[in-house]
Every structure is written in C-alpha cells, then in structure tokens.
Amino acid sequence: MRFTLNAAKDRCSKLGRNSFLLLVLLATISGNSFGQTDCDCYDRLVNLSAYYEAKGKLGKALKALESGMSHKKKAKWTAYECSQLGKLAALNGNSQQACQYLEEALARGWDRQSLEGEEFAALRQSNHWKALLERLDSLQGEFQKNIHWTYRLALEDIRGSDQTIRRLIEVDPATFRQLDSINYTRLKALMDQYGYPDMEQHGFDGSQGAYLILLHASMYSEEMYADIQGILTQAIKNFGYKKSNLAQFIDRREVWHHGRVQLYGTWNAYRAKEFKEFRNPSEIDKLRLPYNLLRIKEQAVMENRDLPANYNPTPYPEGYFCGHDFRE
C-alpha cells in the first residue's frame, strides 16, 4: 500500500492522533523506499561526500559532492554547499574551479572572513585568488540585492527570541513552552505567506533558523508535532530540508521529549567514542537507508566512534548512490 500525507490526514479521525503520526512516518518512507528522485540522490551523495572527506579521499569527496549538487537546481544551492565545493576543489589543487565555487558562495552570503581559513592557504598564491578578492564587494552587493528583507528580518527576530531564552540560566519549563508555541505560530504565519525559506525564492538560506524553531516547538503536543512533520516533509520535496536530517529530528524528539532510546543512531554525544543506545543494533541500517543515511559503519568512521555490539552492516541496495560507484 502507498501512503500519502493527505491519505494519512483522512484517516486521522478514525485512527486517532498517535496512529496518524505513524501514518505520517510511513508516508515519508513508503512506496519507493530507495527511490531515485533528485532529492534522494542529492541527499545520499552529499552524505557520501562527507564520508570520503573524513577518510581523507578529497578527490572522491569532490566528485561525490558535485554529483549530488547536479541533482539540485543551481539557484537553490546554499552558501555552505558552494563553500564546501570550493574548499574541496582548493584542496585538490584546482584554483580556478575553487574560486568559481567560492564566488558562488559569496554571492549567497558566505562570510568573507572564512577565506582566511587554512584550507585556502595554497589557493591564496594563485592569480585566480587575486581576481576573487577584487570582486568581494560586488559579490556582497549581489547577495544583498536579492534578499527578501521582510522575511529575513522577521525570521531572524524569531530565531533571536528562541535563542535568547535558552541562554538564560534558569527558566521555568512552562515559559519555554509558551515562548516556543508563540515562535512557532509566528514562523507558521511567515511560511504560510512566503513559503519555506528558500535561496531561490528569498535570496537567503534560513532553513537552519526555521529548523531550530520547529525542533523546539515539536517537543510539546502530538498535534503540533504532526503539523511540523508535514511542513518538513513538504520542504524535503523542494530541497529545503533533507530526509536524512528528518531522521535526526525524530531521534532528538524520541530522546528529549519521550525519554526513549533513539531509532536511527543519529543523536550522539559530541566526540564520544560510543554511540548512544539505539533500539535494534542488528537491524539499524535497514531503518537508516530509507532516510538516505549512510550505514552506521560509515557514520562510525566519520565521527570516530566504535561500532556497537551486535551490529551487522546491511549492503547498500543496488543503485543507492544514483550511479556513483561507492567502494569502501
């Protein structure tokens, strides 16, 4: 049976809220679980690039990232994605290509101070670098010209509210709940008016700010959680959010809100050698792959963690990386 979000909503009154949430999850991973949509290919290849980079295979990392980005409309590329392409090109010794990607990053609002990073040390000796520096002001002007300022300033105001209260030492949980609900209502009104934050439509990448607000608001009622799941599922289809990030979103709520063990192994202590417990180590990859994640085996390498006991790696399905030849 193929589930859709609308079909899930139609069943809601009969099955109740908890059953509806299950149907939303099924809608996310149902049907063509290992499909080859552009969104899936983009997601998987970006993740594969990060794995290659962690392994020090920078040529493969660049090739995988370029392959992944080819599935996403260029107007939707973010500053971070362009800067990552530029960094990998620079580390691979291609100064012209690196500067072209960095120009794209700067035209999307990338912080010019990041050019001082050590990864660009060799690039700074090239003639292409000098030409890039001469265009810094014009690139910044290009970015500012294309911003939807009303949306951006409103979103930053909501994010500021969200983060300010979390910097306070002691806040009553009821206050958090009230503020998070208010911020969600404000954000939802903006998205109803302008859509999910999108580089192509709005000239800036506000997805991270929106994600934090949605994440915090999801910790309360099941109704609000279901609504947010719907927002993120739609954003995935438009490259505003990644299905692999949705797995982490679900894991965080399982741990934070419900006090349960995570499902997908995506929510772990920083720099810890071990993964936090997840529910089914022997079957974990089978749960991860429908969300475009790499296997726990590769995540362990990327995060320098020990593999958990009873873990059995699952082979990637044929064509999982959309024509890219993955070899360990």
BALOVO-973951 format. One record per residue (C-alpha): residue number from 0; x, y, z. Coordinates in pm, whole numbers, plus 50000, padded with zeros to 5 digits. Layout:
! BALOVO-973951
r nr->NUM east->X north->Y up->Z
...
//
This chain:
! BALOVO-973951
r nr->0 east->50000 north->50000 up->50000
r nr->1 east->50126 north->50350 up->49915
r nr->2 east->50062 north->50608 up->50185
r nr->3 east->50042 north->50982 up->50124
r nr->4 east->50021 north->51267 up->50373
r nr->5 east->49668 north->51357 up->50258
r nr->6 east->49556 north->50998 up->50292
r nr->7 east->49701 north->50994 up->50642
r nr->8 east->49503 north->51303 up->50732
r nr->9 east->49183 north->51146 up->50602
r nr->10 east->49238 north->50852 up->50836
r nr->11 east->49316 north->51071 up->51136
r nr->12 east->48964 north->51098 up->51274
r nr->13 east->48923 north->50720 up->51266
r nr->14 east->49260 north->50616 up->51399
r nr->15 east->49343 north->50889 up->51648
r nr->16 east->49647 north->51116 up->51682
r nr->17 east->49911 north->50851 up->51759
r nr->18 east->49806 north->50639 up->51464
r nr->19 east->49815 north->50948 up->51246
r nr->20 east->50177 north->51012 up->51344
r nr->21 east->50264 north->50659 up->51242
r nr->22 east->50099 north->50716 up->50906
r nr->23 east->50298 north->51037 up->50857
r nr->24 east->50619 north->50843 up->50913
r nr->25 east->50504 north->50575 up->50673
r nr->26 east->50423 north->50843 up->50417
r nr->27 east->50781 north->50966 up->50444
r nr->28 east->50943 north->50631 up->50375
r nr->29 east->50670 north->50441 up->50192
r nr->30 east->50635 north->50326 up->49836
r nr->31 east->50968 north->50362 up->49661
r nr->32 east->51179 north->50347 up->49979
r nr->33 east->51505 north->50351 up->49785
r nr->34 east->51377 north->50574 up->49507
r nr->35 east->51594 north->50772 up->49274
r nr->36 east->51428 north->51112 up->49299
r nr->37 east->51660 north->51409 up->49265
r nr->38 east->51603 north->51488 up->49634
r nr->39 east->51712 north->51138 up->49737
r nr->40 east->52021 north->51138 up->49512
r nr->41 east->52125 north->51483 up->49631
r nr->42 east->52087 north->51379 up->49994
r nr->43 east->52276 north->51050 up->49966
r nr->44 east->52565 north->51187 up->49762
r nr->45 east->52616 north->51487 up->49991
r nr->46 east->52637 north->51244 up->50282
r nr->47 east->52875 north->51021 up->50087
r nr->48 east->53099 north->51320 up->50014
r nr->49 east->53126 north->51390 up->50387
r nr->50 east->53233 north->51029 up->50442
r nr->51 east->53504 north->51049 up->50176
r nr->52 east->53628 north->51376 up->50325
r nr->53 east->53653 north->51216 up->50669
r nr->54 east->53858 north->50937 up->50511
r nr->55 east->54092 north->51192 up->50352
r nr->56 east->53983 north->51094 up->49999
r nr->57 east->53933 north->51450 up->49884
r nr->58 east->53912 north->51380 up->49511
r nr->59 east->53631 north->51133 up->49569
r nr->60 east->53467 north->51375 up->49812
r nr->61 east->53460 north->51649 up->49547
r nr->62 east->53331 north->51415 up->49278
r nr->63 east->53052 north->51284 up->49502
r nr->64 east->52951 north->51634 up->49610
r nr->65 east->52945 north->51761 up->49253
r nr->66 east->52734 north->51460 up->49157
r nr->67 east->52496 north->51531 up->49442
r nr->68 east->52466 north->51902 up->49362
r nr->69 east->52388 north->51820 up->48998
r nr->70 east->52052 north->51686 up->49121
r nr->71 east->51961 north->52021 up->49278
r nr->72 east->51871 north->52333 up->49082
r nr->73 east->52168 north->52570 up->49100
r nr->74 east->51951 north->52862 up->49207
r nr->75 east->51874 north->52665 up->49524
r nr->76 east->52238 north->52598 up->49617
r nr->77 east->52326 north->52742 up->49957
r nr->78 east->52634 north->52938 up->50059
r nr->79 east->52756 north->52648 up->50268
r nr->80 east->52723 north->52399 up->49982
r nr->81 east->52912 north->52628 up->49743
r nr->82 east->53186 north->52693 up->50000
r nr->83 east->53223 north->52319 up->50057
r nr->84 east->53266 north->52267 up->49683
r nr->85 east->53523 north->52547 up->49681
r nr->86 east->53713 north->52405 up->49974
r nr->87 east->53735 north->52057 up->49821
r nr->88 east->53839 north->52198 up->49484
r nr->89 east->54109 north->52406 up->49656
r nr->90 east->54241 north->52107 up->49849
r nr->91 east->54250 north->51912 up->49523
r nr->92 east->54469 north->52184 up->49368
r nr->93 east->54217 north->52327 up->49120
r nr->94 east->54243 north->52700 up->49187
r nr->95 east->54018 north->52817 up->48904
r nr->96 east->53737 north->52580 up->48996
r nr->97 east->53778 north->52660 up->49366
r nr->98 east->53746 north->53034 up->49310
r nr->99 east->53441 north->52988 up->49089
r nr->100 east->53268 north->52795 up->49364
r nr->101 east->53375 north->53047 up->49627
r nr->102 east->53232 north->53328 up->49417
r nr->103 east->52903 north->53141 up->49418
r nr->104 east->52927 north->53108 up->49797
r nr->105 east->52998 north->53478 up->49848
r nr->106 east->52709 north->53575 up->49619
r nr->107 east->52485 north->53373 up->49853
r nr->108 east->52602 north->53545 up->50170
r nr->109 east->52901 north->53335 up->50279
r nr->110 east->53113 north->53516 up->50537
r nr->111 east->53419 north->53658 up->50359
r nr->112 east->53627 north->53612 up->50676
r nr->113 east->53611 north->53239 up->50609
r nr->114 east->53850 north->53298 up->50320
r nr->115 east->54125 north->53328 up->50583
r nr->116 east->54095 north->52957 up->50664
r nr->117 east->54398 north->52729 up->50641
r nr->118 east->54228 north->52517 up->50374
r nr->119 east->54277 north->52809 up->50132
r nr->120 east->54646 north->52866 up->50209
r nr->121 east->54772 north->52726 up->49876
r nr->122 east->54485 north->52888 up->49686
r nr->123 east->54590 north->53232 up->49811
r nr->124 east->54906 north->53207 up->49596
r nr->125 east->54712 north->53185 up->49268
r nr->126 east->54612 north->53456 up->49023
r nr->127 east->54254 north->53333 up->49046
r nr->128 east->54256 north->53429 up->49413
r nr->129 east->54355 north->53785 up->49332
r nr->130 east->54066 north->53814 up->49089
r nr->131 east->53831 north->53677 up->49355
r nr->132 east->53940 north->53939 up->49610
r nr->133 east->53876 north->54216 up->49359
r nr->134 east->53512 north->54105 up->49336
r nr->135 east->53434 north->54077 up->49707
r nr->136 east->53232 north->54397 up->49733
r nr->137 east->53034 north->54333 up->49415
r nr->138 east->52954 north->53978 up->49528
r nr->139 east->52832 north->54105 up->49865
r nr->140 east->52619 north->54363 up->49686
r nr->141 east->52474 north->54093 up->49463
r nr->142 east->52371 north->53893 up->49769
r nr->143 east->52212 north->54189 up->49946
r nr->144 east->52023 north->54293 up->49633
r nr->145 east->51845 north->53958 up->49611
r nr->146 east->51740 north->53920 up->49976
r nr->147 east->51373 north->53921 up->50072
r nr->148 east->51442 north->54153 up->50364
r nr->149 east->51097 north->54143 up->50521
r nr->150 east->51113 north->53765 up->50552
r nr->151 east->51475 north->53751 up->50659
r nr->152 east->51446 north->54011 up->50935
r nr->153 east->51126 north->53855 up->51068
r nr->154 east->51286 north->53510 up->51073
r nr->155 east->51597 north->53640 up->51248
r nr->156 east->51381 north->53812 up->51508
r nr->157 east->51203 north->53485 up->51586
r nr->158 east->51531 north->53294 up->51599
r nr->159 east->51674 north->53559 up->51832
r nr->160 east->51379 north->53513 up->52064
r nr->161 east->51427 north->53136 up->52053
r nr->162 east->51799 north->53151 up->52135
r nr->163 east->51792 north->53434 up->52391
r nr->164 east->51575 north->53247 up->52638
r nr->165 east->51796 north->52938 up->52603
r nr->166 east->52098 north->53137 up->52715
r nr->167 east->51934 north->53221 up->53045
r nr->168 east->52045 north->53017 up->53345
r nr->169 east->51704 north->52925 up->53484
r nr->170 east->51373 north->52935 up->53300
r nr->171 east->51054 north->52765 up->53408
r nr->172 east->50952 north->52486 up->53163
r nr->173 east->50610 north->52647 up->53124
r nr->174 east->50781 north->52964 up->52998
r nr->175 east->50973 north->52762 up->52738
r nr->176 east->50651 north->52601 up->52623
r nr->177 east->50470 north->52931 up->52594
r nr->178 east->50752 north->53105 up->52405
r nr->179 east->50815 north->52809 up->52172
r nr->180 east->50444 north->52797 up->52088
r nr->181 east->50440 north->53171 up->52015
r nr->182 east->50750 north->53146 up->51797
r nr->183 east->50604 north->52852 up->51607
r nr->184 east->50282 north->53043 up->51543
r nr->185 east->50484 north->53340 up->51414
r nr->186 east->50700 north->53120 up->51192
r nr->187 east->50400 north->52931 up->51058
r nr->188 east->50235 north->53260 up->50960
r nr->189 east->50550 north->53363 up->50771
r nr->190 east->50572 north->53029 up->50591
r nr->191 east->50202 north->53043 up->50501
r nr->192 east->50269 north->53382 up->50344
r nr->193 east->50611 north->53330 up->50183
r nr->194 east->50678 north->52955 up->50183
r nr->195 east->50960 north->52761 up->50349
r nr->196 east->51288 north->52963 up->50347
r nr->197 east->51448 north->52907 up->50006
r nr->198 east->51760 north->53053 up->49844
r nr->199 east->51597 north->53076 up->49503
r nr->200 east->51276 north->53244 up->49618
r nr->201 east->51401 north->53456 up->49908
r nr->202 east->51771 north->53515 up->49838
r nr->203 east->51895 north->53371 up->50166
r nr->204 east->51917 north->53035 up->50341
r nr->205 east->51702 north->53049 up->50652
r nr->206 east->51649 north->52676 up->50683
r nr->207 east->51867 north->52634 up->50992
r nr->208 east->51684 north->52907 up->51181
r nr->209 east->51348 north->52764 up->51083
r nr->210 east->51463 north->52414 up->51181
r nr->211 east->51558 north->52519 up->51536
r nr->212 east->51221 north->52683 up->51591
r nr->213 east->51038 north->52379 up->51454
r nr->214 east->51252 north->52141 up->51658
r nr->215 east->51182 north->52318 up->51985
r nr->216 east->50810 north->52351 up->51911
r nr->217 east->50786 north->51979 up->51829
r nr->218 east->50860 north->51884 up->52190
r nr->219 east->50509 north->51951 up->52313
r nr->220 east->50174 north->51837 up->52176
r nr->221 east->50135 north->51549 up->51933
r nr->222 east->49917 north->51772 up->51718
r nr->223 east->50194 north->52030 up->51679
r nr->224 east->50447 north->51754 up->51613
r nr->225 east->50228 north->51614 up->51334
r nr->226 east->50190 north->51959 up->51180
r nr->227 east->50567 north->52012 up->51185
r nr->228 east->50626 north->51670 up->51031
r nr->229 east->50402 north->51779 up->50746
r nr->230 east->50595 north->52105 up->50699
r nr->231 east->50930 north->51927 up->50688
r nr->232 east->50804 north->51652 up->50457
r nr->233 east->50692 north->51916 up->50208
r nr->234 east->51022 north->52105 up->50245
r nr->235 east->51212 north->51787 up->50158
r nr->236 east->51038 north->51775 up->49820
r nr->237 east->51158 north->52130 up->49745
r nr->238 east->51521 north->52081 up->49865
r nr->239 east->51453 north->52299 up->50169
r nr->240 east->51526 north->52013 up->50408
r nr->241 east->51687 north->51668 up->50385
r nr->242 east->51522 north->51340 up->50466
r nr->243 east->51845 north->51233 up->50641
r nr->244 east->51802 north->51534 up->50873
r nr->245 east->51443 north->51429 up->50940
r nr->246 east->51578 north->51108 up->51095
r nr->247 east->51784 north->51318 up->51338
r nr->248 east->51480 north->51536 up->51407
r nr->249 east->51283 north->51224 up->51506
r nr->250 east->51570 north->51086 up->51715
r nr->251 east->51603 north->51411 up->51909
r nr->252 east->51236 north->51411 up->51995
r nr->253 east->51245 north->51047 up->52099
r nr->254 east->51532 north->51119 up->52339
r nr->255 east->51441 north->51467 up->52463
r nr->256 east->51064 north->51455 up->52476
r nr->257 east->50978 north->51091 up->52533
r nr->258 east->51295 north->50980 up->52715
r nr->259 east->51318 north->50682 up->52484
r nr->260 east->51607 north->50520 up->52303
r nr->261 east->51680 north->50669 up->51962
r nr->262 east->51570 north->50491 up->51643
r nr->263 east->51830 north->50579 up->51381
r nr->264 east->52157 north->50634 up->51566
r nr->265 east->52187 north->50998 up->51462
r nr->266 east->52182 north->51169 up->51803
r nr->267 east->52509 north->51111 up->51991
r nr->268 east->52731 north->51290 up->52240
r nr->269 east->52997 north->51508 up->52078
r nr->270 east->53335 north->51330 up->52048
r nr->271 east->53218 north->51031 up->52249
r nr->272 east->53374 north->50704 up->52135
r nr->273 east->53048 north->50514 up->52160
r nr->274 east->52709 north->50561 up->52001
r nr->275 east->52421 north->50634 up->52231
r nr->276 east->52197 north->50332 up->52259
r nr->277 east->51957 north->50265 up->51975
r nr->278 east->51676 north->50017 up->51965
r nr->279 east->51786 north->49749 up->51724
r nr->280 east->52162 north->49732 up->51651
r nr->281 east->52133 north->49427 up->51427
r nr->282 east->51874 north->49596 up->51203
r nr->283 east->51975 north->49962 up->51235
r nr->284 east->52088 north->50007 up->50875
r nr->285 east->51755 north->49884 up->50744
r nr->286 east->51592 north->50170 up->50932
r nr->287 east->51851 north->50426 up->50821
r nr->288 east->51864 north->50365 up->50447
r nr->289 east->51505 north->50475 up->50370
r nr->290 east->51609 north->50810 up->50518
r nr->291 east->51907 north->50846 up->50279
r nr->292 east->52154 north->50799 up->50563
r nr->293 east->52482 north->50616 up->50531
r nr->294 east->52519 north->50296 up->50730
r nr->295 east->52632 north->50301 up->51092
r nr->296 east->52959 north->50155 up->50964
r nr->297 east->53034 north->50474 up->50769
r nr->298 east->52899 north->50706 up->51037
r nr->299 east->53136 north->50544 up->51287
r nr->300 east->53429 north->50634 up->51063
r nr->301 east->53308 north->50992 up->51014
r nr->302 east->53258 north->51050 up->51387
r nr->303 east->53546 north->50835 up->51511
r nr->304 east->53320 north->50605 up->51712
r nr->305 east->53340 north->50236 up->51797
r nr->306 east->53086 north->50014 up->51627
r nr->307 east->52821 north->49888 up->51870
r nr->308 east->52795 north->49526 up->51973
r nr->309 east->52561 north->49309 up->51767
r nr->310 east->52585 north->49546 up->51469
r nr->311 east->52552 north->49378 up->51131
r nr->312 east->52613 north->49604 up->50829
r nr->313 east->52347 north->49588 up->50562
r nr->314 east->52464 north->49601 up->50198
r nr->315 east->52358 north->49915 up->50016
r nr->316 east->52077 north->49847 up->49767
r nr->317 east->52182 north->49845 up->49403
r nr->318 east->52187 north->50199 up->49268
r nr->319 east->52158 north->50356 up->49612
r nr->320 east->52413 north->50623 up->49519
r nr->321 east->52244 north->50708 up->49191
r nr->322 east->52512 north->50588 up->48952
r nr->323 east->52805 north->50687 up->49171
r nr->324 east->53040 north->50395 up->49227
r nr->325 east->53083 north->50357 up->49603
r nr->326 east->53370 north->50140 up->49713
r nr->327 east->53493 north->50114 up->50070
//
